[in-house]
Amino acid sequence: MSDDYRHRTMSEQESKAYAYADFGRIISNCGQDITTIIPAPKYPMPTLNETTINIAECKQKTAKLYSTLNKEQKIDAVPACINGDKRCFFIDGAGGLGKIYLNTTITQIFARQSKKILTVLWLGVAATLLPL
């Protein structure tokens, strides 16, 4: 997990501290304290802050991204995510089909609506392609 943070140009110590903090939050949801299982790293614990979004800039970027989606993405994928009542979305497909692009567009649409978003990917390579 710390490797994912290393791809974001963090030092080894910083990436370990962020991974430790992430695990700590997960374990605390299960009623446990991570410090009783694994000692804390010597590097100061990070605070993960929410990103502030410029809505006007986001609207422009969303319009540009949306205009370049293909017909299937515009008709099927985007409305299902935006108008549906589901809270989790799974985007799958072969390499080069535009999954990251579609995800970026959907993320921008939600951000424009001031909704909180969490994008999770299985592979570290794909994670490095997503905008922060």
Secondary structure, 3 states (H helix, E strand, C coil): CHHHHHCCCCCHHHHHHHHHHHHHHHHHCCCCCHHHCCCCCCCCCCCCCCCCCCHHHHHHHHHHHHHCCCHHHHHHHHHHHHHCCCCCCCCCCCCCCCHHHHHHHHHHHHHHCCCCCCCCCCCHHHHHHCCC
